[in-house]
Amino acid sequence: MKRSKRVEALDQRKVNLDGFIDEWPEKGFIAMSSPYDPEPSVRVENGVITELDGKKREEFDFIDQFIADYAIRVDRAEESMAVPSLEIARRIVDIHVSRDEILRLVSGITPAKMKEVINHLNVVELMMGMQKMRARRVPGNQAHITNLKDDPVQIAADAAEGALRGFSEEETTMGIARYAPFSAIALLIGSQVGRRGVLTQCSAEEATELELGIRGFTTYAETLSVYGTEKVFIDGDDTPYSKAFLNAAYASRGLKVRFTSGSGSEVLMGSTEKKSMLYLECRCLYMTKGAGSQGIQNGSVSCIGITASVPAGIREVIGENLVAALLGLECASSNDQSFSNSDMRRTARTMLQFMPGTDFIFSGYAAEPNYDNMFAGSNFDAEDFDDYNVIQRDMQVDGGLKPVTEADVIRVRRKAGQAVQAVFRYLNLAEVTDEQVEAVTYAHGSKDTLNRDVVADLMGIEEMMKKGVTGIDVVKALAETGFEDVADSILNMLKQRVIGDYMHTAAILDENFHVMSGVNTPNNYMGPGTGYRVDGKRWEEIKQIPHRIDRHRF
Amino acid sequence: MEINELLVRQITDAVIRELNQDRSAAPGGEDRIEKVDYSGYPRAKQGTDPKEVVIGVGAAFQTVIKNTITGIPLDDVIRNIIAGIEEEGMTARVVKNLKTSDVGFIGLEAAKLSGSGIGIGLQSKGTTVIHHKDLYPLSNLELFPQAPLMTLETYFNVGKNAAKYVKGEKVLPIACTNDPMVRAKYQVKAALMHIQETDQLSPELNMIEWTV
């Protein structure tokens, strides 16, 4: 066939490098609704749910049982289930119905009913729902802070810059798992240099992550994964009960925790029971609620390549974010993983969370160039900072970030590098040279930094963990090496664990370590003239993008 | 206590249900490939040789799946890993894991069978881990999560590094690589290959000795 030049040009477009596949319900490649999904039903006898979504109690798998026993308000189940799904969907977008009323109504419905409700909403309605149902009044944002070399000095500098730019939470992970303790400490120090009160976490193997938290190297945890089918749980040597136990372990030490789920994981792991992605994700979110977690990171997350490959996949993503909010959970709404070669497509995907605002629009945003993002690339990265700030200004939307000056960037990066250098020297962990600090101060990514002695670092880490170094040792090291202000910040972060207020739903801290959560600053949106509006000081801040024409000098 | 007993019973029931299901071939999925019968193969033995590295491979390895996600022949992959191990003066043994297709568990199970306690997990799509018998399943000595970035040289070095861990040397981990667009390009293909691998599981056979 003679080729059309138009079609040839289209074939070259980057979007055509993305992976697409037709719906295939038998293997779970179906977003919103599968012909094999169960019909909603509930039956309550003597205060116990004896039938859930078409299954009798004796047929329950452990997920059904966990949901029936812990995630549904038994006293409201029959009343809520009697309200048609379409009616619930309409109330979600009705500005005259409050968030509290919706939370109450929805607390008695089953996962299959929830799936049905979401299927009645188009993407604009899903966004309207999110605008009302988000837990915290003011939206927030979270960063990924990682690099290809697992260089702790760069982690500290990027954390400081990220905090300066407005992120409320920062998350790190490693290429080499054994680097975790250095990554966690560097992130903790760097974040507080950039802006006091930023929460930090280190995504690692669960037992390691818990230990880092207990030692005070991190101030929250996020990587407690749940799955929508029993088989995937069993393959991971896990159950909903073990996750609830782990959640309680963090709570016992006063640490903020959220779970992680997201559609597509069951497809990727080959065990979907032929159910839709949305239905399986509903099960995950009910388990999260039942386990007592205050919140969730969801929105397909690391399996976005799967969900985005099928029709209505991106609608499903905002759909599952809304389910989290409907269950009263804090929602850190993904946007944290690259999935498209097309700038247009990746931006469109993010607008669904950006426009209505979620508790954390990204979970997280790569605050380094994507080649350094050790979560295999985020949907936005450090090179998109200015684009993002301009979009906030264009739309008058609070996306959680703000423009910064180059002088401030350099200042906080240097100070963070020096603070890590001082702590590592004081605790005799590993050598950080002045040249390394200098390189990291002006670096964009790890291509601009000096190599570290990895073997020496790993030995230093092993010794540090054996010696039982904790967050208090880091505070002491900072205080005794001239970084009293950073020491004071980290001590304040550790105090949060004794106070405990930041364990409330959707909590973040301001620069005075005051908690802002869904409890003391709840979202009160009920249509025009209500809820959070971008104005005052915050609006002035958003306006200050670089490269504006100065009419006085024109 | 009641809940615990109930839970234990339910887990047991679930596992048995799952085992039965897997034995009885096709639950759904029209495009199913014939399942390979591994019942005649020798069961994998517990190693005693302190110089050995056990390489655990996925259920579809060299049978249903012959090339990695980027088309590198699995024959060459395994040959290079073994060559790397042997270059360090250690010995290699290959077992096939028919119980799980999760790379972390494949690696850990291999490490537990290994006389040295060091094992390598290798999925048929090319994802690789170096594991130690005493580590948590989802921890590792070195992980290579992005199969599309693997080359024969990397596989050779994986073998070398695994052997160095056996020798108790201070090992410099292989430098990490990262393609931030890997998900867009490969995740659907990865899912399809993982489904193929998972479909080949025969949990009742656990692990078998595999001649490459």
Interface residues (C-beta under 8 A of the other chain):
Chain A: L17 D18 G19 F20 I21 E26 K27 F60 D61 F62 Q65 L148 K149 D150 G175 I176 A177 R178 E205 E206 A207 T208 E230 K231 I234 D235 G236 D237 T239 Y241 V267 L268 M269 G270 S271 K274 S302 C303 I304 G305 I306 S309 Q337 S338 F339 S340 N341 A366 N370 Y371 D372 N373 M374 A376 G377 S378 D381 V454 V455 L458 M459
Chain B: L6 L7 Q10 I11 A14 V15 E18 G28 G29 E30 T100 S101 D102 F105 Y136 P137 L138 S139 N140 L141 E142 L143 P145 Q146 K170 V171 L172 P173 C176 T177 N178 D179 P180 M181 V182 R183 A184 K185 Y186 Q187 V188 K189 A190 A191 H194 I195 E197 T198 D199
